[in-house]
Amino acid sequence: MPEVAALFLRLGLTAFGGPAAHIAMMHDEAVVRRAWVTDEEFLDLVGATNLIPGPNSTEMAIHLSYRRAGWPGLIVGGICFILPAMAIVTALAWVYVRYGSTPGADALLYGVKPVVIAIVAQALWILGRKAVKGLFLAAVGAGVLAMYFLGVNEIALLFGGALIGMVGINLDRLRARLNGFNPLGLLLVGLGSTALRAAVPFTQARLFLTFLKIGSVLYGSGYVLLAFLRSDFVVANGWLTEQQLIDAVAIGQVTPGPVFTTATFIGYVLGGLPGALLATVGIFLPSFLFVAISNPLIPRIRNSARAGGLLDGVNAAALGLMAAVTWQLGRAALVDVTTVALAVISAVLLFRFKINSTWLIAGGAAAGLIGEMFG
């Protein structure tokens, strides 16, 4: 338990860069350095988090904590990963409410982003060698990567990859039952749009229930979270302005830990400290429940000859999406000679010398701040 608490408290303080970077850092810490789980088990957990709603990196922290320390670890590890970000975001929200602005983080992010690219690239390389078990799964990953850039919905790609993996790997068993049936694809039903209506009165209970709903149904990236937040808080309830929403999302992205602590910021702006606590509990509570339900089922799925292909397919699809996100992050992060140099140096230190990713993040942040001071 102390091991779990110490690791995820530290990651909660230092894990910049969003879910892909968080998962890469967890792989380095839990698989490479501590051997809590194998690469195959880690990949299965990644696949499982992509099949349930909620923030993927937080759910990975909860999964790994449960594997290491049982049910108490499930609770403690998840809370320790969330708590530092929640405290930092609450402090920034207090400054925002009091002074109407937030401290700039451009210099910090300038140095951190290239390091994050190197960390994600290392995780992609290590996990890809385990997940891509043949040409079929390589084709699934490459197809997902290509379709992502063509604008296909990432949720459809994940579930499509899972379905194709299960069907393709078990084709011989399924051919007789399918009897020539050719599935045309997945039909994903959206949650529907929220019509513009008059602002409704703010209450703490409504705030909690709104974030509980979002945490229970949200798949996808922070951009999907932005769509949900705008629909509920700007359009439907009229509690936030467009600018306040942008500020909230920015704070969630520039602070370490889960991006979903955007909810903490919104809760504080709307309802003070009680609102921050209720919003945070509301958006993260479903993740604890989903992981508690799904974790014991993962080995059964993996050991099933038929269902194991489901995890193989979703793992290949998840890596395809991770590669696409890495490319997009790289285009935004590697903007000049200095950032390219930071990324290359970080990659060499990671691949060749196995330097702890936390120290690299700290070094990137320091390089960014020093550059700002003397630039």
C-alpha positions, 0 to 999 in steps of 0.5 A, a space after each residue: 500500500 505505501 508503494 502504491 500511494 507513493 508512486 501515484 502521488 508522485 505521478 499525480 504531481 509530475 505526469 504532464 502531457 495528457 493520457 497518452 503520456 500518463 500511460 507511458 509513464 505508468 508503463 515505465 514505472 509499473 512494468 519496466 522498473 517494478 514488474 508489477 505486471 507484464 507487458 501483456 497484462 499492461 496492454 490488456 488493462 489499456 484495452 480494458 480502459 478503452 472499452 469503458 467510459 471515463 479518463 483512461 489514465 486514471 483508470 489505469 492508475 486504479 487498475 494497477 493499484 488494484 493488481 498491486 494492493 487489492 481492493 484498498 489499493 484500488 481506492 488509495 491509488 486512484 485517489 493519490 493520482 487525482 489528489 495532487 492535480 485537484 489541489 493544484 487546480 483548486 489553487 489556480 481556480 482561487 486565483 482565477 476567481 480572485 484576480 480574473 486570470 491565471 498564471 501563464 504556463 507557456 515557458 513550462 510547457 515549451 520545455 515539457 512537451 518535447 519530453 512528453 513526445 519522447 516518452 510516448 514514443 518509447 511506450 509506443 515502441 515497447 507496447 507495439 512489439 507486444 501488441 502487434 502479434 502478426 500482420 493481421 493486427 499490424 493491419 488493424 493498427 495501421 487501418 485505425 491510424 489512417 481512418 483517424 486522420 480521415 476523421 472517423 470517430 475514435 470510439 467507433 475505431 476502438 470498438 471496430 478494432 475490437 470486433 475485427 480482432 475478435 472476428 479475424 482471429 477466430 475466423 475459422 470458428 465463426 465462419 460456420 456460424 456467420 454463414 456468409 454474413 458480412 457485418 457492415 460496421 458499428 452503429 454508435 448512437 450519440 447522446 443527442 444534442 441539447 437544445 438552447 434554452 434559458 439558464 437554470 438555477 445553479 445548485 450543488 446537487 445539480 452540479 454533482 449529478 451533471 458531472 456524474 453523468 459525464 463521468 458515466 458516459 464519456 468516451 474519448 479525448 479531452 476534445 470530447 470532454 470539451 463538447 460535453 462541458 459546453 453542452 451542459 454548462 454553457 448551452 443547457 444550463 447557462 452557468 459558464 461563458 465560452 471564455 470561462 470554459 476555455 480557461 477551465 480546459 486550459 487549466 486542466 491541460 497545463 496541470 499535471 495529472 488527469 485532464 478531467 480535473 477541469 471539473 474541479 476548476 468549473 466546480 470551484 468557479 461555480 460553487 467554491 470549495 464545496 463545488 470543487 469537491 462535488 464536481 471532482 467526486 462526480 466525474 471520477 466516481 464512475 471510473 472506480 466503479 467501472 474498474 472494480 467491475 471490469 478488472 476481475 473479468 479481464 483474465 477471463 476474457 484473455 483466457 477465452 479463445 474466442 474473446 481473447 481476440 477482442 482484447 488483441 483487436 482493441 489493443 492494436 486499435 488503441 496503439 493506432 490511436 496513440 500513434 495518431 495522437 503522438 503525431 498531432 502532439 509532435 506537430 504542436 510541440 516540436 516548433 523549433 530547433 530547441 524543442 526538436 533537440 529536447 525531444 531527441 536528447 530525451 529519446 536518447 536518455 530514455 531508449 539508451 540510458 533508461 532515465 526515469 521519465 519524471 526526471 526528464 519532465 523536470 529537466 524539460 520544465 527547467 529548460 523551458 523556464 531557463 529559456 524564458 529567463 534568458 531568451 
